[in-house]
């Protein structure tokens, strides 16, 4: 079988409201965790306790993701400002 090779270049990645998306997802994970807490006994009796802990893990990883994308966003803005300063200085 022949090796597959792409016939065109990949498009540039789309940039969107990354911080808002990650923050919204994190909030959703924590809300799901809190909604499931009153039913902890039921989940334990039926062997679905991992659902509760998955939501907590999703929220915790979402906090980490929020921190990462906020730092990335700040770095992109700093880089753009430095490029703008250097372009203005060179003129």
N, C-alpha and C positions, 0 to 999 in steps of 0.2 A: 504494500500500500504506500502510495506516495505521501511525503510529508506535506501538510497543509501550510501554505504561506498566504498572508493577507494580500489582497489586491489593491488596497488603498490604506492611507494613513488613518489612524484612529482620531476621532474628533477631540477637541479640547474638552476637558471636564466642565460640567455646568456648575456654576457657583450660585448658591441660593442662601436663604437665611439659615445657615448652619447652626448658629448658636441657639436660635429660637426653636429649631427642630429638635435638637438634642435636649434642650431644657424641657420642652413639651413632652417628649418621650420619657424623660426621667420622672417628671411629675406623674405621668400616667402609671408608670411602674409602681411608684410609692402609693398612689391611690388604690391600685389593685391589691397591693399588700395590705393596706389598712382595711379594705372591704372584706378581705378573706380572714382577717384575724378573729372576728367573732365566731367563725365556723371552724376554728382550729381543731376542735374535737372531732367534728364530722370528717374533716380531711384525714385526720390521723386514723380514725376507725376504718375508712375506706381505702387506705393506702395511697392517698393523694397528697400527702404532706409536702412533697417536693414542690407542688404548685405555689405554696405560700413562700417557700424559701427561694424559688426562682424569681418571684416578683421582688423580693428584697434584694437579691443579687443584681437584678436588672436595674433597680434604683441606685444601688451603690456604684455599679459600673457606669450608670448615667451621670452620676456626680463626677466621676473621673473623666468621662467624656466631655462634660461641660467645661471642666477646667482646661482640658487639652484644646478644645476648639476656641475657647476664649483667648488662650495664649496665642494660638495660631492666627486668629483674627487680628489681635494686637500687633503681632510680628508683621503681618501683611501690610497693615496701615503704617507702621514705622518704616518699612522698606519703601513704600510708595512715597512717603514724605521725604525720605533721604534722596530718592531719585529725583523728586521735584526740586529739592534744594540744589542738587548737583547740576541739574539742567539749567536752573536759573543762574547759577554761578558761572557756568560756562558761556552764557550768552553775553 
